[in-house]
Each structure stands twice: as C-alpha cells, then as structure tokens.
Amino acid sequence: MVFLDAKQPGNPIIFANDSFLSLTGYSRKEVLGQNFNFLMAHGADAEAMARIKAEFETGSDRGAEILYRRKNGSEFWACLFVRPVRDENGDVVQYFASYVDLTKHKEELTQSRMLIDELNHRVKNTLATVQSIVWQALRMNSDPSVIRASIESRLIALSRSHDLLTRENWKSAGLHDLVQNALEPFGVAGGRADRIVIKGENIRFPPQAALALSIAFNELATNAMKYGSLSNEKGSILIEWKIENTPEGAQLILHWQENDGPPVTPPSRKGFGSGVIERGLAHELQGSAHIDYRRDGLFCTMNIPAPRGAFDE
Amino acid sequence: MLILMMIESMLTDLGCDSVTAAATVDKALALIETQVFDAAMLDVNLKGDNSRPVADALAARGIPFFFSTGNGGHHTMDGYENRAVLRKPFIFEDLAAIFASLC
C-alpha cells in the first residue's frame, strides 16, 4: 500500500510499505515523490484512467483492475482500492491506496478458459463420433433392433474408453489396460475371462490413439462374439504384441489370433468393423492393419509406429 | 477415426470416385505434392498442429478447399476468412452443399 499527497498535482507517493516495494520491484527511494500513476503499463490508457478516477472519487468495494508494470518491465494485474484520508476539517489531505495482486487469479482464469475450450473441442468431436456411429449403423442395417444394438454397443465402448482415459487424467492410456478395458464386457458377460489371453507391455498411447485402439478392439470382439471364437463354447483369443526395431524406427506389432471357434468364412462384403480396423485405425495411427479370415480362426495384424516415449513406463 | 470414415462414406455417397485422407500436416503436404485433387476438406487442427501449411499448399495450387473444425467459436485462419467452415458435428446436406459450391 501507499499514501499519496492529495494536495499536490499527480498525487505523488509519500509513503510506501515493504509489500508494495516487493510487488513492484522498486526501492523506496525510487518510489517516493513519483506520480501515482507512474506504474501503469499503458500510461495513456483512457479507459484505465477513467477506472482509477472513479476509484478515487467513489472508492467502490470492488476496486479497479489495472495493468501495472514492474521495474523489470514485467506486467501484472492488480486490483486498486483507494480511500481518502481527511483532516479535522473534513478536507482530503491524503489518499490511502492498496493493491491486491491479481496475477494468480488471472492465470487461473486463463487456465480455466483453456480447459473450457478444450472440453468444448472434445465434446464436439465426441458428438461427431456419435454421429458417425449412427450414420454407419443406419447405412449397414435395415432392422431397427439391429440398428439399435449396433449403436448401443459402440456408444458403450466409447463411454468405457472415456472412463479409462479419465482415470488417467486424459494424459495417456496403457495398451494392456485399454485392451482389457475394451474386452471386459465380452469376458465377464459370458464367463469367458480365461478364454481371452492378453500378453504385452503396458505401452502408453496418447488419448486420440487410445480411443481409436479401443474402438478397434471393440469391433474385433463384437465380431468374435457374433461369428468367431467367442460364439461357441470352447473358442479363445490370444492378443499379444511386441516392439520391433526396424529401419523406420520402433514398430509395435500386434496380433489378434482367434482359435477353436467355428470354421471361418470370409464375409461376402466388407463390414464397418473391418473398415474401422484396416482403414480407420491404420490412418489414425499411421500404420497398417490387416484382417486375415483364416479358416481355423480370424487373424488380425496391426503394425504401427511405437508411440514416442513408449519405453518410459 | 470414426468421423473420418463417416466423411469418406458420405463423399462416396455424393459420387466422389476417390477419397484420400491424411492425418498429419506432413502427410497432407506429401499427398498434395504427388496427387491431383479436385477439392479438399481441411481440419484446422491436425494431430495438434495448425494446418496452415496445408491451406497454403492447397491455395498455391488452386485446389478448392474448405475447413472443418470441432471448435464452436469464430475460429478462422488469417487470410482464409472467406473459406467455408463446416463445424462438427455436421449435417450431410451441408457437406453436400459446400462440395457442390467448390466443384
């Protein structure tokens, strides 16, 4: 806080406490005698001058937010409160001015604005993803109950992958965790837990890639439930992956191998699920993916660049 | 990923013979170098990178294009304020109308 001389033009500073000096970076000697507004970042800012003038005249409870500049040139927002000091005759002889540093408050506002923007972006993308799920379901089927089931199962898969990423603060998700998360509804429902084997390191993928992988595994598992090795009593699935060093860099090679299911016949037309994996996933992760309808069990290979920092955990 | 697949199938429904997609700025630039495009739809953000270099490359070759974005705000790229912007989620007819105006 500072005291100002109310009788002199420009209201020079006649007292400054230590907090004011540490806030502004000036020494007491540099401050005393200075015009009250010497700290303003934009001296000629008419709007700020009007707010200061109003604060001098009426002394609101909310103060006036002003951008100030420290001695070292850095700027900071402060809330200015001004109260008059009167003599025994009631004349204003001094002003008492205090500053509340708003730096942290402003940073929090910026941070929360960024979070809101990011959230909005994600929500819009999620809505477009839902639109895509509905669009594809309507395109591929005509039976309303099939359409409904197709939309529901994909929405639930999407929702589960959001849960997983939320548990990880939307930083990344481990491959082992996300495969397990995607297959859980299929294992638990039919008591098939021991028929699904997942082998591989918990390699971390960024959120977008983790979502894409989760959707892909949901498609594979759905197909296995309907036609593949989860459609009978004894079939099983082995999912395993490893990282191989290639001239193009570290590649993640993942195999989805179905065994002991009913004999496989290639579908007469490519469905949405295979499109998701062979084109969608390959595009999203900039790798390749291939589904081989082997007679003794569907075999899917994914060959994707290992995420940067894959070996960190 | 699913959004892209929907756009691909929408464009196929609209009669596009060939649809090519790029997930990154580098890949998009490489495609523009090596292929001939009749029109392009450009997300303002490609894997976290601003897609301005792609817009510049498309503009330099005179390939008609428009933007798509998940941002609801008045987000436009300097110099491309007059380009159409399709906001996600979007209506099929809007996509069709924008493409019809480009080609």
Interface residues (C-beta under 8 A of the other chain):
Chain A: D117 N120 H121 R122 K124 N125 L127 A128 T129 V130 Q131 S132 I133 W135 Q136 R139 Q208 L211 A212 I215 F272 G275 V276 R279 G280 L281 H283 E284 Q286
Chain B: M1 L2 I3 L4 M5 M6 E8 S9 M10 A21 A23 T24 K27 K47 G70 N71 G72 G73 R87 K88 P89 F90
